[in-house]
């Protein structure tokens, strides 16, 4: 008796014991480990707004785009929109839909090789990969070759991390990041805070009692106030709405009053602030805090004066802060012969940080109401 296996017509593999070369015992058909190429998280069931942005993004794919990037500060809703976009695109890419958190906002982002390994193992779970990244890249491209696959790479750090992940042109790639970088073929979209009406609608979806008919006259007005105190940021709205939905004894009027306290507002998005801020060098942290002296838009010369440095050096520092989505840049219009300025938008215009003369400036993320000290969203240029 001998042991072995044979292959019969159709390519089926049969293993077992062979007796006298013509009798097979314990015949079974071997099978490869199951693949798991559908790993896309659904968008939030209460996803609200972003109609114009979604229409624009889908139109880009209709025109032949295969790489789309969503950029913006923490808590602005990049991941939610990316998942909504991916869900709408999924029928076009029926062979695989894979989402990976690249950990770009963490101290230890995922390497490109690790991310490629995740994609490869979605198709070939037990494949042992080499250590060389270039070889892994070849296997990655082979795994995706000819496939209609959608890849969502969330929370990317930089171009060096994402460039090796660019798939064959039969696939599409959606990238989200707090950082500004370019890739060949990338069409980027910078996200802003929600419009007030959409912010209010999202808040009410999360906390429906803000629009309960019997109390709408007393509670409904507070939806607008709370949305404003949240800076119309989706993350802050979700945290505030969640508190109201879970704590039925919490009166919206009382909660709005508490949110006028700077520290309470800061707690809503403190984690998102620090994920970006903590990754800056100590020098850039200091320079960013110093920009709080500006009550409105400012230009390179003004930043250079505050920082006590030449304009070229100031431009480099400002560019780095823009790249980290901690400032917004707006080119000056033809009607205003000024240097390029870093422009805030509406309620996100940063104003002075709290603290008296000579004290360390402390960033405050939200604007206060009329007559109160103005407390800015620090991610927007002041």
HELIX and SHEET records of a PDB file:
HELIX    1   1 UNK A    9  UNK A   11  5                                   3    
HELIX    2   2 UNK A   51  UNK A   62  1                                  12    
HELIX    3   3 UNK A   78  UNK A   89  1                                  12    
HELIX    4   4 UNK A   90  UNK A   92  5                                   3    
HELIX    5   5 UNK A  112  UNK A  123  1                                  12    
HELIX    6   6 UNK A  133  UNK A  144  1                                  12    
HELIX    7   7 UNK A  159  UNK A  163  1                                   5    
HELIX    8   8 UNK A  196  UNK A  206  1                                  11    
HELIX    9   9 UNK A  208  UNK A  211  5                                   4    
HELIX   10  10 UNK A  213  UNK A  215  5                                   3    
HELIX   11  11 UNK A  216  UNK A  220  3                                   5    
HELIX   12  12 UNK A  221  UNK A  229  1                                   9    
HELIX   13  13 UNK A  234  UNK A  246  1                                  13    
HELIX   14  14 UNK A  252  UNK A  259  1                                   8    
HELIX   15  15 UNK A  262  UNK A  277  1                                  16    
HELIX   16  16 UNK A  282  UNK A  290  1                                   9    
HELIX   17  17 UNK A  291  UNK A  293  5                                   3    
HELIX   18  18 UNK A  300  UNK A  307  1                                   8    
HELIX   19  19 UNK A  311  UNK A  323  1                                  13    
HELIX   20  20 UNK A  346  UNK A  348  5                                   3    
SHEET    1   A 3 UNK A   2  UNK A   7  0                                        
SHEET    2   A 3 UNK A  13  UNK A  19 -1                                        
SHEET    3   A 3 UNK A  23  UNK A  29 -1                                        
SHEET    1   B 5 UNK A  96  UNK A 101  0                                        
SHEET    2   B 5 UNK A 149  UNK A 156  1                                        
SHEET    3   B 5 UNK A 172  UNK A 177  1                                        
SHEET    4   B 5 UNK A  67  UNK A  71  1                                        
SHEET    5   B 5 UNK A 186  UNK A 190  1                                        
SHEET    1   C 2 UNK A 298  UNK A 299  0                                        
SHEET    2   C 2 UNK A 341  UNK A 342 -1                                        
END                                                                             
